[in-house]
Amino acid sequence: MNKSSVYGLTLNQLIAWLGERGHKKFRAAQVWDWLYRKRVTDFAEMTDVHPECVRLLSEHFAISVLIEHLRQESADGTIKFLFKLTDGNLIETVLMRHKFGLSVCVTTQVGCNIGCSFCASGLLAKSRDLSAGEIVGQIMKVQLHLDQAGRGEKVSHIVVMGIGEPFDNFVNMTDFINVVKDHKGLAIGARHITVSTSGLAGKIIEFADSDLNVNLAISLHAPNDELRTRIMKINRAIPLNQLMQAIDYYLEKTKRRITLEYILLKDVNDRTEHALELAELVGHRRPLANVNLIPYNPVDEHSQYQRSEQESITAFYDTLKKQGVSCSVRLEHGTDIDAACGQLRSKQIKQSIG
């Protein structure tokens, strides 16, 4: 039987697990330090931990359950990792270099059932959720890669925007956040972590009540129900009115800014009238909302969509700004490799089948 990853335990869960087996709290602190500060890859390397504690951990857990299957490196420094899980499934993780630091985009599910019509992540249906340990393991694999490079670099930011819908794997996703932001471990600041959702209204409310204090991004992509339903089937179940009510709850409860993500699709949602409609939708939320315009990365299987022309992107941006809406255009990373999320995984699976 495959062992689960010890990375899946929060510090409190590790304290409780060891405590139930007769080990005091300081043992968990020792193990935590070895895992996230010293970053060992074998329990046997925990030289100052009691041998019985090491034996127990080795018997019940693995440290990492991910194997690097493939790596693509871009000229701009972006690295896309394809990891194999113990059951043979493949997931993607991306390291991006910014002026403000090193950001990692993590995956939360094997496949995706949200089914956005422009997205490579949904080309293959969800087969299962990732465990918290498999999500944390992505960060650790990237950090170990940086450690081996010997330049003293550390992951400083995390975006939960890879394959899958994070809020459809809510408990494991929140455990992951509690692990990576723990100040005795990786100590990645809450304000440096962003979770993206396609708009699960109930989970947005639960997220607001969770006091995780990390950033929230909403995949909006259309300013009205007719268009959003056409390109995002989730809008049939959770229309814009319901989504915006949940966003209002989040803004009122947390007083934190929110990001509205908007992929620009040529002649679909990128015209001036769409920008004006979007500004109206943002409405009273302007002080706490930023629209992030995303140039589309074409996907072979979604050939009905093309990237918006640069002049259309500029005009859309200018229209929003004139309407008093805070907005930005996302900087692109890895355009010379399989840039769209889920694209590399889909290609590899097709090749193995073929």
VOGU-3710 file (C-alpha; in Angstrom, 3 decimals, decimal comma):
1> mnkssvyglt> 0,000/0,000/0,000  1,286/3,454/-0,898  2,106/5,676/2,050  0,677/9,181/2,226  3,011/12,172/2,351  3,946/13,600/5,735  3,691/16,997/3,988  -0,077/16,574/4,263  -0,051/17,155/8,016  -0,295/20,665/9,419
11> lnqliawlge> 1,929/21,318/12,435  -1,026/20,886/14,803  -1,981/17,625/13,095  1,609/16,369/13,371  1,691/17,295/17,076  -1,581/15,410/17,617  -0,479/12,359/15,583  2,818/12,001/17,454  1,154/12,821/20,785  -1,268/9,929/20,360
21> rghkkfraaq> 1,797/7,691/20,037  3,537/8,975/23,146  5,785/11,675/21,724  5,922/15,158/23,194  5,195/18,370/21,327  8,859/19,286/20,860  9,376/16,148/18,746  6,896/17,471/16,195  8,734/20,810/16,181  11,997/18,964/15,480
31> vwdwlyrkrv> 10,449/16,993/12,612  8,841/20,148/11,195  12,215/21,915/11,180  13,874/19,004/9,374  11,102/18,918/6,772  10,741/22,606/5,928  13,899/24,392/7,079  16,556/21,740/6,494  14,410/20,118/3,774  15,585/16,520/4,143
41> tdfaemtdvh> 14,245/13,903/1,749  14,624/10,880/4,046  13,429/10,443/7,641  16,785/8,819/8,449  18,460/12,205/7,974  16,644/13,571/11,053  19,670/12,888/13,236  18,529/14,558/16,478  15,016/13,045/16,447  14,437/10,030/18,712
51> pecvrllseh> 14,935/6,783/16,710  11,505/5,464/17,727  9,886/8,650/16,350  11,840/8,288/13,104  10,773/4,634/12,863  7,110/5,539/13,395  7,176/8,241/10,736  8,987/5,978/8,238  6,467/3,213/8,857  3,403/5,367/8,218
61> faisvliehl> 4,498/8,131/5,836  6,629/8,983/2,860  8,185/12,434/2,605  7,541/13,129/-1,072  5,088/11,170/-3,233  5,895/13,039/-6,464  8,389/12,003/-9,148  9,577/14,485/-11,748  8,407/13,082/-15,091  9,299/15,974/-17,393
71> rqesadgtik> 10,589/19,526/-17,162  10,280/22,362/-19,673  12,366/25,519/-19,270  11,538/28,806/-20,973  13,947/31,485/-22,128  12,331/33,853/-19,589  13,226/31,534/-16,684  9,797/29,941/-16,321  9,961/26,212/-15,560  7,009/23,876/-16,044
81> flfkltdgnl> 7,269/20,603/-14,116  5,229/17,532/-14,955  5,066/15,340/-11,847  3,961/11,710/-11,673  1,922/10,630/-8,635  2,078/7,203/-7,009  -1,018/6,078/-8,932  0,573/7,075/-12,251  -1,442/10,264/-12,744  0,335/13,370/-14,045
91> ietvlmrhkf> 0,043/16,934/-12,715  1,604/20,268/-13,663  3,410/22,807/-11,485  4,967/26,040/-12,757  7,789/28,190/-11,375  7,695/31,808/-12,567  10,269/34,541/-12,052  9,016/38,031/-11,235  10,694/41,226/-10,131  9,042/40,734/-6,740
101> glsvcvttqv> 10,238/37,126/-6,293  9,694/33,514/-7,289  6,100/32,359/-7,680  4,850/28,787/-7,967  1,499/27,834/-9,494  0,152/24,609/-7,988  -2,435/22,056/-9,091  -5,202/20,839/-6,748  -6,951/18,103/-8,745  -6,164/15,428/-11,319
111> gcnigcsfca> -8,178/16,861/-14,206  -11,033/19,336/-13,883  -14,825/19,094/-14,099  -15,564/22,820/-14,372  -15,363/22,530/-18,153  -14,546/26,079/-19,239  -14,708/25,975/-23,023  -11,374/27,770/-23,546  -9,269/25,929/-20,951  -6,693/23,175/-21,437
121> sgllaksrdl> -7,063/22,024/-17,815  -10,541/20,668/-18,500  -9,575/18,648/-21,574  -9,404/15,645/-19,252  -12,160/15,162/-16,675  -11,355/15,134/-12,982  -10,407/11,676/-11,736  -9,657/12,652/-8,135  -8,654/15,374/-5,704  -5,030/15,808/-4,700
131> sageivgqim> -4,210/15,229/-1,043  -2,807/18,123/0,969  0,540/16,308/0,899  0,516/16,145/-2,894  -0,170/19,880/-3,097  2,521/20,796/-0,541  4,837/18,343/-2,303  4,738/20,491/-5,436  6,138/23,464/-3,532  8,778/21,284/-1,901
141> kvqlhldqag> 9,888/19,745/-5,206  10,326/23,210/-6,713  12,140/24,472/-3,611  14,484/21,463/-3,670  15,209/22,215/-7,321  16,167/25,767/-6,286  18,261/24,451/-3,380  20,200/22,189/-5,731  20,946/25,144/-8,018  22,846/26,642/-5,085
151> rgekvshivv> 21,879/30,282/-5,562  20,070/30,633/-2,247  16,708/31,275/-3,930  13,402/30,613/-2,180  9,814/30,322/-3,283  8,251/33,590/-2,112  4,760/33,543/-3,656  2,148/30,878/-4,409  -0,818/30,946/-6,768  -3,361/28,140/-6,521
161> mgigepfdnf> -4,381/28,379/-10,152  -3,165/25,126/-11,730  -5,250/22,190/-12,917  -8,549/21,776/-11,068  -10,963/23,905/-9,047  -9,341/24,615/-5,640  -12,662/25,197/-3,887  -13,847/21,764/-5,055  -11,013/20,356/-2,889  -11,553/22,784/-0,038
171> vnmtdfinvv> -10,269/20,908/3,024  -7,038/19,710/1,407  -6,484/23,154/-0,116  -6,864/24,895/3,245  -4,557/22,371/4,963  -2,009/23,099/2,232  -2,224/26,833/2,927  -1,801/26,303/6,669  1,328/24,212/6,045  3,093/26,585/3,653
181> kdhkglaiga> 2,393/29,756/5,617  3,388/28,344/9,007  6,063/30,709/10,374  8,164/27,819/11,728  8,363/26,205/8,291  8,346/27,679/4,797  6,888/30,900/6,252  5,329/32,098/2,991  3,296/35,174/3,897  -0,484/35,006/3,615
191> rhitvstsgl> -0,467/38,117/1,415  1,860/36,269/-0,962  -0,648/33,443/-1,534  -3,545/33,721/-4,010  -6,320/31,173/-4,525  -8,352/31,269/-7,739  -11,877/29,919/-8,152  -14,241/29,663/-11,088  -16,966/30,966/-8,801  -18,267/28,427/-6,273
201> agkiiefads> -20,385/30,914/-4,336  -20,897/28,832/-1,200  -17,193/28,128/-0,904  -16,352/31,816/-1,380  -18,465/32,508/1,704  -16,776/29,662/3,593  -13,387/30,998/2,489  -14,298/34,453/3,808  -15,169/32,894/7,177  -11,967/30,797/7,332
211> dlnvnlaisl> -9,634/33,612/8,426  -6,856/32,275/6,200  -6,156/35,893/5,152  -4,807/34,913/1,737  -5,769/36,584/-1,541  -8,770/35,583/-3,642  -9,107/35,688/-7,434  -12,320/34,977/-9,349  -12,291/33,594/-12,889  -14,946/35,895/-14,331
221> hapndelrtr> -14,188/36,061/-18,079  -17,544/37,548/-19,128  -19,666/40,532/-18,049  -23,142/38,981/-18,468  -24,909/35,666/-17,912  -25,540/34,845/-21,567  -21,884/35,121/-22,539  -20,502/33,599/-19,341  -22,794/30,577/-19,645  -21,619/30,096/-23,224
231> imkinraipl> -17,939/29,951/-22,276  -18,163/28,704/-18,645  -20,789/26,023/-17,986  -20,562/26,619/-14,213  -22,579/29,786/-14,787  -25,660/27,652/-15,419  -25,543/26,462/-11,811  -24,143/29,649/-10,258  -25,194/32,702/-12,309  -23,547/36,084/-11,949
241> nqlmqaidyy> -26,065/37,493/-9,490  -25,370/34,653/-7,040  -21,610/34,937/-7,606  -21,573/38,699/-7,045  -23,568/38,305/-3,815  -20,894/35,908/-2,539  -18,188/38,358/-3,597  -19,989/41,132/-1,703  -20,060/38,931/1,405  -16,326/38,267/1,028
251> lektkrritl> -15,504/41,972/0,610  -17,649/42,985/3,578  -16,283/40,227/5,827  -12,577/40,488/4,985  -12,139/44,086/3,754  -9,521/42,603/1,397  -9,066/43,401/-2,291  -10,232/40,830/-4,788  -8,966/40,081/-8,304  -11,405/39,483/-11,157
261> eyillkdvnd> -9,653/37,477/-13,868  -10,753/38,119/-17,428  -9,289/36,144/-20,360  -9,586/38,150/-23,562  -10,925/36,043/-26,460  -10,870/37,593/-29,911  -14,318/38,813/-31,031  -15,978/36,934/-28,150  -15,621/39,057/-25,012  -13,060/41,725/-25,947
271> rtehalelae> -15,141/44,533/-27,460  -15,699/47,993/-26,003  -19,302/47,182/-25,107  -18,036/44,235/-23,056  -15,619/46,516/-21,203  -18,418/48,972/-20,423  -20,647/46,134/-19,231  -17,833/44,800/-17,064  -17,311/48,234/-15,505  -21,014/48,328/-14,660
281> lvghrrplan> -20,812/44,840/-13,119  -17,855/45,869/-10,948  -19,934/48,874/-9,912  -19,734/49,787/-6,228  -16,993/47,203/-5,703  -14,428/49,417/-7,497  -12,398/50,331/-4,363  -11,733/46,673/-3,523  -11,677/45,048/-6,969  -8,939/44,794/-9,583
291> vnlipynpvd> -9,607/43,377/-13,043  -6,694/41,316/-14,346  -6,826/41,115/-18,147  -5,243/37,918/-19,465  -4,069/37,506/-23,076  -5,270/34,081/-24,218  -2,821/31,205/-24,774  -4,304/29,280/-27,734  -5,081/25,577/-27,230  -5,242/23,217/-30,226
301> ehsqyqrseq> -8,415/21,525/-28,974  -10,183/24,881/-28,551  -9,497/26,288/-32,008  -12,743/28,299/-31,925  -10,908/30,813/-29,725  -8,055/33,076/-30,738  -5,933/35,574/-28,904  -7,232/39,152/-28,934  -5,308/41,656/-31,017  -3,023/43,950/-29,056
311> esitafydtl> -5,080/46,991/-30,010  -8,211/45,303/-28,635  -6,415/44,535/-25,355  -5,251/48,142/-25,092  -8,709/49,523/-25,913  -10,364/47,239/-23,351  -7,880/48,317/-20,686  -8,306/52,000/-21,532  -12,114/51,726/-21,392  -12,010/50,172/-17,925
321> kkqgvscsvr> -9,584/52,820/-16,668  -11,802/55,613/-17,986  -14,695/54,054/-16,054  -12,659/54,215/-12,857  -11,979/50,471/-12,672  -8,589/49,364/-11,340  -7,104/46,974/-13,915  -3,898/45,425/-15,143  -2,713/43,203/-17,988  -1,073/39,986/-16,843
331> lehgtdidaa> 2,593/39,615/-17,738  3,125/36,461/-19,753  5,453/33,644/-18,764  6,629/30,580/-20,660  5,194/31,534/-24,033  7,878/29,443/-25,789  6,788/26,263/-23,943  3,316/24,736/-23,349  2,064/27,922/-21,717  -1,608/27,110/-21,176
341> cgqlrskqik> -2,344/25,344/-17,899  -2,969/21,643/-18,505  -1,490/21,688/-22,006  1,704/19,756/-21,231  -0,172/17,111/-19,238  -2,738/16,644/-22,023  -0,003/16,233/-24,650  1,890/13,663/-22,588  -1,231/11,580/-21,944  -2,133/11,633/-25,638
351> qsig> 1,377/10,520/-26,572  1,279/7,622/-24,108  -2,118/6,504/-25,453  -1,009/6,939/-29,055
//
